Amino acid sequence: MKRDRKVDILKELRNKNVPVDVHWELTNRCNENCIHCLRDNRKVRELTLKEIKDIMLQLKKEGCFTLTFSGGEPFLRKDFRDILEFAYQQQFKVKILTNGTLINQKYIGLLKKIKPIFIQLSLYGASSQMHDSITQVKGSFKKTMKAIRLLEEHQITVKIMVMCLNRNFPELLALKRMAKKRKWNIVFDFQIFPTYLKKKAPIHLRTTDEQIAFARRKKILTWPCDLKPQDRKKRPPVSLFNYTPSISVQGDLHPSVLMRIKLGNLRKSSFHDIWHNSAKVRRLRSISEKQFDCFYCKYYTFCCRVPEMAYLEQGNFLVKSKEICRINNLVQKSKVERLNKS
């Protein structure tokens, strides 16, 4: 299927309120303790395998076809194999977000069978010293690298995610070189969110203006303006509902993994009832694009426009995000400087 046709089909499905993609946090538990993590590590009653299977059947009925499993660390669930098997039986496409430290040979047969869209592994440095200092677990770099090699050996699609902090910034260039040599699909993410637990701890880890400018010069930081320009009508509209709803560990349904507005709980109500009949959902869907401050920005077509960031920063998803604006302004400045030199 041609890409444009696929995009049109997805747009049509989303216009009909079909939950095409769903992000699912299977556990709060993790075997790492990353310094920037947003995870709520309080003990909660996780959804059981029976409940998870029932919700999957509901999602299937609603037209969902992609599930992203994350945590915490999803491989800590003893029934994760069963969850993956059932998702495969229901013909879901699957993405897995993991630190990779628990992936070993016993999972390879299953992973080869289900053929995930990708397994995303987090890497925080080009050295064990840097990576382990961020995960706060000695030996984690070695285990993650071993998982990457194992998955690549068996031709399982791997995506490397690098959270770019002021601490690991000195090793980003080395990571880029490593990725080029090993032909990795690597993403450098500079968006450090405040946590939805009302703590501001991760903010002090954000890269500085100087570091962002350097990252642009070295082509580490990419941004929408790097893509082929689109006119306003063709650019996907700024929206609170990005149609990637999130299911929490205990079954709460949210508009997205970072927008922790509780729409309902799947232990108490069906997905269909919440998704189609909830007063909160109807109210959020009724918000027009022109109500977002971003709509009137001159950089509308060249920016990430992340309502979740604004919500976590300021408690208001309609305003501009201060952090996204900071990064975007630096990106636009570097673009102008580059044009002036050429």
Secondary structure, DSSP 8 states (H G I E B T S, - for coil): --HHHHHHHHHHHHHTT---EEEEE--S--S---TT-----S------HHHHHHHHHHHHHHT--EEEEESS-GGGSTTHHHHHHHHHHTT-EEEEEE-STT--HHHHHHHHHH--SEEEEE---SSHHHHHHHHT-TTHHHHHHHHHHHHHHTT--EEEEEE--TTTGGGHHHHHHHHHHHT-EEEEE------TTS--GGGGGS--HHHHHHHHHTT-S--GGGS----TTTS----S--S--EE-TTSEEESSSS-----EETTTS-HHHHHHH-HHHHHHHT--GGGSGGGG-TTGGGS---HHHHHHHHS-TTS--HHHHHHHHHHHHHHHHHHHH-
